[in-house]
């Protein structure tokens, strides 16, 4: 296995989402359905956020990440929409939470299945790893051709050309830039 394949595999593996915290809250919600939500009856590790006419239950890690606290709170980062009102909100059923927050429930399961399929086959990882060097070489050639290398001011229409040929969403960072390389 090449270094690039290892990096791609590790990136996919690190993306596998843990749905247990969201599922645990859905079960908690079933047990408390119909009761008013207060800071006293929220499970440990969860906080209430009432903002912009919406009521969310968030993990402490999610809430801290919004404020970029150092060191970051460990744990899953989850924010579940509970209601489109800020006051007098009652615990919904777990089914309601799952329906209104599919990104943390069924969609997360689907994404995990897709990741596991790619990891098990390995063919897509090998294919992607083979494409990366060609992609980077092509981008380097593109950077030079559009004057984004040593002489960036010589080619005034480089951005219009990139847009016209359909590569305007690819950001080519100059060498030495903090995120040097390519981002999509």
trRosetta pair geometry for C-beta under 8 A, 3 or more apart (Angstrom, degrees):
i j d omega theta_ij theta_ji phi_ij phi_ji
1 5 4.7 -123 -171 89 86 131
1 6 5.7 105 134 -58 116 86
1 9 7.6 -18 -171 -7 139 145
2 5 4.6 100 54 6 77 102
2 6 7.1 -137 98 -5 43 86
2 129 5.7 143 62 173 125 140
3 6 5.6 -54 -152 35 33 113
3 7 6.4 34 151 -20 66 104
4 7 5.6 -52 -149 34 33 112
4 8 6.3 31 154 -17 66 105
4 129 4.2 138 107 -143 112 94
4 132 5.4 -164 -157 46 143 150
4 133 7.8 -102 -59 -38 161 89
5 8 5.8 -54 -146 38 32 110
5 9 6.1 32 155 -19 66 108
5 125 5.5 83 -146 148 86 107
5 126 6.4 7 -106 -92 123 55
5 129 4.4 -25 -69 -75 75 157
6 9 5.7 -54 -143 39 29 111
6 10 6.1 28 157 -18 64 108
7 10 5.9 -56 -145 38 27 109
7 11 6.3 30 154 -22 63 107
8 11 5.7 -55 -149 34 30 113
8 12 6.5 27 154 -16 64 105
8 125 5.1 160 105 -147 129 90
8 128 5.7 139 -131 96 157 128
8 129 5.9 -121 1 -68 143 91
9 12 5.9 -57 -150 37 30 108
9 13 6.2 28 154 -18 66 109
9 119 6.7 98 -143 -124 85 88
9 125 5.8 36 -69 -142 83 149
10 13 5.6 -55 -143 40 31 112
10 14 6.2 30 158 -20 65 107
11 14 6.0 -56 -146 36 27 108
11 15 6.7 28 152 -23 60 108
12 15 5.7 -60 -156 31 32 115
12 16 7.7 53 147 -41 61 83
12 115 5.3 167 179 -153 96 97
12 118 6.1 -120 -152 94 154 126
12 119 5.9 -176 115 -69 134 99
12 125 7.5 -94 -4 -92 146 112
13 16 6.1 -28 -167 -8 41 112
13 115 7.7 147 -87 167 32 122
13 119 6.7 91 -74 -103 82 140
15 111 7.7 -99 144 152 107 115
15 115 6.0 -164 88 -108 106 146
16 112 5.5 71 -146 -127 78 93
16 115 5.6 -160 -85 100 79 153
16 116 7.6 70 -107 -59 117 83
17 108 4.5 -96 91 -162 145 109
17 111 6.4 50 8 83 123 121
17 112 5.8 -112 42 -64 83 107
18 21 6.6 64 117 -1 101 94
18 76 5.6 -123 73 -82 108 126
19 22 5.3 -58 -166 47 67 111
19 23 5.6 70 136 -25 86 106
19 104 6.8 141 -130 167 86 66
19 105 6.5 103 -155 -120 126 41
19 108 5.0 148 -80 103 113 136
19 109 6.4 -19 -30 -63 160 80
19 112 7.8 -99 -21 -21 114 146
20 23 5.6 -58 -143 42 31 112
20 24 6.1 37 156 -25 67 104
21 24 5.7 -50 -146 33 29 113
21 25 6.6 28 153 -17 62 103
21 45 7.6 -105 -145 123 117 137
21 59 6.3 11 160 -82 147 133
21 75 7.3 100 -85 178 154 99
21 76 4.6 -163 19 45 149 142
21 78 5.8 -173 102 -1 122 148
22 25 5.8 -53 -151 35 33 110
22 26 6.5 36 149 -22 65 104
22 76 7.7 -103 -31 127 83 152
22 78 5.5 -164 -73 -142 94 153
22 80 6.9 138 -133 -68 95 126
22 97 7.8 -175 -179 144 88 120
22 101 7.3 -147 -156 116 127 130
22 104 4.3 176 -108 150 158 115
22 105 6.0 -139 130 -74 136 74
22 108 7.6 121 34 26 152 156
23 26 5.5 -51 -148 34 35 114
23 27 6.5 35 152 -17 65 102
23 105 7.5 119 -74 -118 75 88
24 27 5.7 -53 -152 36 33 111
24 28 6.4 37 148 -21 65 104
24 43 7.4 -146 132 122 105 171
25 28 5.3 -50 -146 36 36 116
25 29 6.2 43 151 -26 66 103
25 43 6.6 -143 -106 30 75 136
25 46 6.6 113 -105 -83 121 149
25 57 6.6 165 -165 114 143 140
25 78 7.8 -170 2 115 147 145
25 80 6.7 -178 111 4 150 156
25 97 6.9 -145 113 173 99 163
26 29 5.4 -49 -148 33 31 117
26 30 6.8 39 150 -23 61 98
26 94 3.5 85 172 -148 85 99
26 95 7.9 101 -168 -40 113 28
26 97 4.9 -155 -106 75 87 133
26 98 5.9 46 -123 -50 144 93
26 105 7.5 71 -55 -98 148 126
27 30 5.6 -46 -153 27 35 114
27 31 6.8 31 150 -15 63 103
27 94 6.0 34 -70 -92 30 145
28 31 5.8 -61 -157 37 33 110
28 32 6.3 -1 156 7 69 114
28 43 5.1 -77 -124 -44 165 131
29 32 6.2 -74 -140 54 29 91
29 33 6.2 63 156 -70 67 79
29 91 5.2 -173 -148 -178 71 103
29 92 6.0 -4 -179 74 127 61
29 93 6.4 113 130 -177 105 17
29 94 4.9 143 73 -74 107 65
29 96 7.8 -123 145 56 140 96
29 97 5.5 117 40 -22 170 139
30 33 5.9 -13 -146 -30 29 114
30 93 5.9 43 -102 -156 68 68
30 94 4.2 -29 -49 -17 100 112
32 35 4.9 -75 -180 38 84 121
32 41 6.4 153 -144 159 149 123
32 91 4.2 69 110 24 95 175
33 90 7.7 59 -175 147 47 101
33 91 5.1 -120 -102 105 31 100
33 92 6.5 -12 -126 154 88 19
33 93 4.9 23 -110 -84 138 63
33 94 7.9 -86 -65 -17 116 66
34 90 5.6 -15 -157 173 22 132
34 91 6.5 -30 26 61 31 88
35 41 6.6 -72 122 127 131 164
35 90 6.3 152 79 -153 22 86
35 91 5.3 18 56 12 76 115
36 88 6.6 -64 -128 -151 113 52
36 89 7.1 106 -153 76 67 43
36 90 5.5 -59 -92 -98 44 69
36 91 7.8 110 163 -13 1 76
37 41 6.7 -132 -140 77 46 103
37 42 6.8 58 -168 -73 93 91
37 48 6.8 146 141 -102 115 127
37 55 7.4 128 67 168 143 136
37 57 7.7 -108 -161 -73 147 113
37 82 7.0 14 -19 152 165 163
37 89 5.0 -27 34 95 115 95
37 90 6.6 156 -16 -137 82 16
37 91 5.7 125 -67 -63 91 70
38 41 5.4 69 53 20 82 92
38 42 7.4 -131 92 -24 40 88
39 42 6.0 -44 -146 11 35 119
39 47 8.0 4 -127 -145 91 63
39 48 6.0 -104 -85 9 76 125
41 91 7.9 -85 121 -53 123 125
42 46 4.9 -129 166 92 106 106
42 47 7.0 96 132 -109 156 21
42 48 6.2 -136 -67 -44 154 93
42 57 6.7 -176 -140 -134 116 111
43 46 5.2 60 66 16 77 123
45 59 5.9 -17 154 -145 90 82
45 60 5.6 -102 -160 -1 53 107
45 75 6.6 -148 -158 -165 120 165
46 57 5.3 5 -178 179 121 100
46 58 6.8 148 -156 78 69 32
46 59 6.0 -53 -100 -101 62 46
46 60 7.3 -111 -82 -34 16 73
47 57 7.5 157 76 -157 34 56
47 58 5.5 -28 63 68 85 86
47 59 7.7 56 16 163 82 10
47 60 5.9 95 -18 -87 112 64
47 63 5.1 0 52 -42 138 157
48 55 7.2 -28 -163 -165 95 86
48 56 7.4 140 -163 80 47 55
48 57 6.4 -32 -101 -103 56 64
48 58 7.9 141 -112 23 9 81
49 55 7.7 153 84 -158 53 41
49 56 4.4 -14 63 64 99 105
49 57 7.7 175 21 -89 78 17
49 58 5.4 28 -6 -1 121 123
49 63 6.8 -179 -59 -105 122 105
49 79 7.4 -27 37 -142 137 108
50 54 7.5 -176 -148 89 48 45
50 55 5.5 -8 -105 -107 78 71
50 56 7.7 -170 -74 26 34 70
50 86 4.1 93 -171 -152 113 95
50 87 7.5 60 -148 -60 148 56
51 54 6.4 -21 72 58 59 84
51 56 7.4 -24 31 12 95 112
51 86 7.6 122 -19 -107 16 117
53 84 6.3 12 141 -178 93 70
53 85 6.8 -34 -173 -109 68 32
53 86 6.2 -94 -127 -33 29 101
54 81 6.1 -51 -174 -137 122 97
54 83 7.1 168 -156 90 55 50
54 84 5.8 -33 -103 -120 73 50
54 85 7.8 40 -111 15 27 16
54 86 7.1 31 52 -75 17 77
55 81 7.6 99 75 -162 54 57
55 82 4.7 -61 104 65 98 104
55 83 4.4 13 42 53 119 90
55 84 7.7 -115 15 -53 82 10
55 85 6.3 -9 -17 77 115 52
55 86 5.8 158 -67 -116 89 38
55 89 4.6 -167 138 -68 177 164
56 79 5.2 -2 -176 -174 134 92
56 80 6.4 147 -158 74 74 43
56 81 5.8 -43 -100 -98 81 46
56 82 6.4 161 -112 4 24 90
57 79 7.6 165 83 -153 41 47
57 80 5.0 -13 60 59 89 101
57 82 5.7 72 -12 -44 96 123
58 62 4.4 -122 -174 83 105 124
58 63 4.8 124 109 -54 130 90
58 78 6.7 176 -147 94 54 57
58 79 4.4 -6 -103 -106 96 77
58 80 7.4 -176 -77 21 48 64
59 62 4.7 97 56 3 79 101
59 63 7.1 -150 92 -3 42 86
59 75 5.8 -144 165 122 134 120
59 76 5.6 130 -15 86 172 75
59 77 6.2 -138 60 -123 121 29
59 78 4.8 75 -11 42 111 84
59 79 7.7 -102 16 -63 71 54
60 63 5.6 -56 -146 40 35 111
60 64 6.1 32 157 -17 68 108
60 73 5.1 -103 123 152 96 161
60 75 6.8 56 61 59 88 143
61 64 6.0 -56 -144 40 27 108
61 65 6.2 32 155 -25 63 108
61 72 7.0 54 -149 164 84 94
61 73 4.4 -143 -98 95 62 100
61 74 6.5 -64 -95 116 123 16
61 75 4.1 -163 -32 72 135 90
61 76 6.3 149 55 78 141 27
61 77 5.0 -105 113 -82 104 70
62 65 5.7 -55 -147 33 29 113
62 66 6.9 37 153 -26 62 98
62 76 7.8 -8 -43 122 98 60
62 77 4.1 123 -84 -159 78 71
62 78 5.7 -115 -42 48 140 32
62 79 5.1 -174 162 -52 153 89
63 66 6.0 -48 -160 21 33 113
63 67 7.5 6 152 3 61 104
63 73 7.9 11 62 33 79 147
64 67 6.2 -72 -159 48 39 96
64 69 4.3 -70 -170 33 95 127
64 72 6.2 142 117 -151 121 62
64 73 4.2 115 29 3 154 115
65 68 7.0 33 -168 -79 39 41
65 69 7.6 -81 -70 27 26 84
65 72 6.3 37 -86 -142 79 113
65 73 7.6 -104 -39 41 76 92
65 77 5.5 -1 6 -122 152 132
69 72 6.4 124 80 -105 77 48
69 73 7.0 34 77 -22 126 89
78 104 5.6 81 -140 -127 107 141
80 97 5.9 10 -177 -156 138 103
80 100 7.9 91 -174 94 85 100
80 101 4.7 -33 -136 -86 85 163
80 104 6.4 -83 -87 36 92 155
81 84 7.9 22 178 -64 114 68
81 100 5.7 -110 82 142 101 117
81 101 6.0 169 35 -76 79 99
82 89 6.0 81 116 173 122 139
82 92 6.2 -177 -160 1 81 115
82 97 7.3 -18 -109 -101 69 91
83 89 4.6 -165 26 -128 147 116
83 92 7.5 164 -62 -43 91 118
85 88 7.2 -34 125 63 131 80
85 89 6.2 171 83 -78 94 94
86 89 7.6 -83 169 -35 14 117
92 96 3.8 -95 159 79 126 141
92 97 5.9 151 85 -47 116 80
92 100 8.0 26 101 15 167 136
93 96 4.7 105 56 0 77 100
93 97 7.3 -140 98 -1 46 84
94 97 5.6 -52 -152 36 38 113
94 98 6.3 38 151 -19 69 105
95 98 5.7 -55 -148 38 32 112
95 99 6.2 31 154 -20 66 108
96 99 5.7 -56 -145 37 30 111
96 100 6.1 10 163 -5 67 113
97 100 6.4 -66 -139 46 24 98
97 101 5.7 -23 175 25 65 118
97 105 7.7 127 122 -49 79 139
98 101 6.9 -76 -125 58 17 81
98 102 7.3 56 167 -92 56 58
98 105 4.5 155 -141 -156 78 175
98 106 7.0 81 180 -25 97 95
99 102 7.1 -10 -166 -60 24 89
101 104 4.9 -14 146 34 107 109
101 105 6.2 95 98 -7 81 106
102 105 5.7 -80 -137 55 38 94
102 106 5.1 -38 -153 48 89 98
102 107 4.8 84 141 -15 87 107
103 107 5.0 -35 -114 62 35 137
103 108 6.7 70 157 -45 43 89
104 107 7.7 31 4 55 21 96
104 108 5.7 10 -160 -25 25 134
105 108 6.3 117 41 27 5 105
105 109 7.0 -15 154 -10 46 105
106 109 5.6 -53 -150 35 35 113
106 110 6.4 36 152 -19 67 105
107 110 5.5 -51 -147 37 35 114
107 111 6.3 37 153 -20 66 103
108 111 5.7 -50 -145 36 33 111
108 112 6.3 34 154 -19 64 106
109 112 5.7 -55 -149 37 30 112
109 113 6.5 33 152 -21 64 104
110 113 5.7 -52 -149 33 31 112
110 114 6.5 32 152 -19 64 105
111 114 5.6 -54 -151 36 33 113
111 115 6.4 34 151 -20 66 105
112 115 5.6 -51 -147 36 34 113
112 116 6.3 33 154 -19 66 105
113 116 5.7 -53 -146 37 31 110
113 117 6.4 34 154 -22 64 105
114 117 5.8 -53 -150 33 30 113
114 118 6.6 28 154 -16 63 105
115 118 5.9 -58 -153 37 31 109
115 119 6.2 28 153 -17 67 110
116 119 5.6 -56 -144 40 32 111
116 120 6.1 32 157 -21 67 108
117 120 5.9 -55 -143 36 27 109
117 121 6.4 17 162 -11 63 109
118 121 6.3 -60 -143 40 26 102
118 124 5.0 -65 -143 58 93 134
118 125 6.6 114 164 -45 93 90
119 122 7.3 20 179 -68 30 64
119 125 7.6 58 -109 -42 42 133
121 124 6.4 62 87 3 120 90
122 125 5.3 -58 -156 39 50 116
122 126 6.2 50 150 -22 78 103
123 126 5.8 -56 -150 36 32 110
123 127 6.2 31 153 -19 66 108
124 127 5.5 -52 -144 38 34 114
124 128 6.1 34 156 -18 66 106
125 128 5.9 -55 -146 39 28 109
125 129 6.2 30 154 -20 64 109
126 129 5.7 -56 -145 37 29 112
126 130 6.4 29 155 -19 64 104
127 130 5.9 -56 -152 34 29 109
127 131 6.5 24 152 -18 63 110
128 131 5.6 -60 -148 37 33 111
128 132 6.7 48 154 -40 66 95
129 132 6.0 -35 -150 7 33 116
130 133 7.6 -60 -175 29 35 97
130 134 7.6 19 144 -1 65 114
131 134 5.7 -69 -158 47 46 109
131 135 5.6 49 149 -28 80 110
132 135 5.6 -58 -144 36 29 114
132 136 6.3 25 161 -17 66 106
133 136 5.8 -55 -144 38 31 108
133 137 6.3 32 156 -18 65 107
134 137 5.8 -56 -148 38 30 111
134 138 6.2 30 154 -19 65 107
135 138 5.8 -56 -147 37 28 110
135 139 6.4 26 155 -17 64 107
135 182 7.7 -105 143 35 108 165
136 139 5.7 -53 -146 37 32 111
136 140 6.4 35 154 -21 64 104
136 181 7.6 -45 -122 -147 104 93
136 182 7.4 -143 -106 -6 70 128
137 140 5.7 -52 -149 34 31 112
137 141 6.5 30 152 -16 64 105
138 141 5.7 -54 -149 38 33 111
138 142 6.2 36 150 -21 65 107
139 142 5.3 -51 -144 38 34 115
139 143 6.2 42 153 -25 65 101
139 170 7.5 -131 -116 160 113 136
139 172 6.0 -180 -174 -114 105 113
139 182 5.5 -72 -141 -73 168 132
140 143 5.6 -47 -147 31 31 114
140 144 6.6 28 153 -14 62 105
141 144 5.8 -56 -151 39 32 109
141 145 6.1 30 153 -19 66 110
142 145 5.6 -56 -141 39 30 111
142 146 6.1 13 164 -5 66 111
142 148 8.0 5 122 33 70 124
142 167 7.5 -84 -164 128 152 164
142 172 6.9 -149 99 -82 110 156
143 146 6.4 -67 -143 46 22 98
143 148 4.4 -91 -158 74 73 108
143 149 5.2 101 133 -59 96 85
143 172 5.2 -166 -88 164 101 144
143 174 7.8 145 -159 -105 130 61
144 147 7.8 37 179 -69 29 24
144 148 7.6 -82 -57 52 21 70
144 149 4.7 13 -99 -21 62 140
146 155 5.7 -166 176 103 50 156
146 158 4.1 99 180 -140 104 113
146 161 6.6 -166 -118 75 107 132
146 162 6.9 32 -120 -57 155 101
147 151 5.6 -65 -155 94 90 81
147 152 5.7 123 140 -130 85 31
147 153 7.5 -112 157 49 126 19
147 154 4.7 -146 -139 66 137 90
147 155 3.1 164 15 9 143 118
147 158 5.7 -128 51 -67 99 135
148 152 5.5 40 -128 -111 41 91
148 155 7.8 -68 -41 55 62 126
148 158 6.4 150 -53 177 96 159
148 172 5.9 78 121 99 159 127
148 174 6.6 -138 162 -86 89 89
149 152 7.5 178 51 -64 27 72
149 174 7.7 150 -121 -132 32 91
151 154 4.3 24 138 -7 115 123
151 155 7.8 99 109 -7 91 87
152 155 7.6 -81 -168 40 38 87
152 174 7.5 -50 -68 -88 135 135
153 156 7.7 18 -176 -76 54 71
155 158 4.6 75 116 -53 111 104
157 160 4.7 -54 -169 46 83 115
157 161 5.6 88 129 -28 90 98
158 161 5.7 -56 -147 37 31 112
158 162 6.4 34 155 -21 65 105
159 162 5.7 -50 -147 34 33 112
159 163 6.5 32 153 -17 64 105
159 168 7.4 66 -172 -124 70 99
160 163 5.7 -55 -149 38 33 111
160 164 6.1 34 153 -22 66 109
161 164 5.6 -54 -143 37 31 112
161 165 6.3 9 164 -2 66 109
162 165 6.6 -69 -145 46 24 95
162 167 5.0 -87 -162 80 80 87
162 168 4.8 120 124 -86 94 64
162 170 7.6 -128 -168 56 119 90
163 166 7.8 42 -180 -68 29 23
163 168 4.0 38 -94 -67 64 136
167 170 4.9 -34 -179 26 86 118
169 184 6.3 36 132 -168 98 69
170 182 6.3 -21 -170 -160 97 105
170 183 7.8 156 -158 80 52 41
170 184 6.0 -27 -105 -109 66 67
171 182 7.0 145 76 -158 60 52
171 183 4.8 -11 57 61 111 89
171 184 7.6 -164 18 -86 80 18
172 182 6.2 -18 -107 -105 59 78
173 177 4.0 -127 174 70 109 148
173 179 5.6 -177 -61 90 169 75
173 180 5.2 -147 107 -125 120 36
173 181 5.9 15 48 46 113 36
173 182 7.1 -152 14 -76 87 28
173 183 7.1 53 -27 1 112 97
174 177 5.1 111 61 -32 67 113
174 180 7.3 -62 97 -122 37 86
175 180 5.8 45 -135 -143 39 129
176 180 6.3 106 25 -83 16 128
177 180 4.8 139 58 -81 77 68
179 183 6.4 15 137 -42 133 126
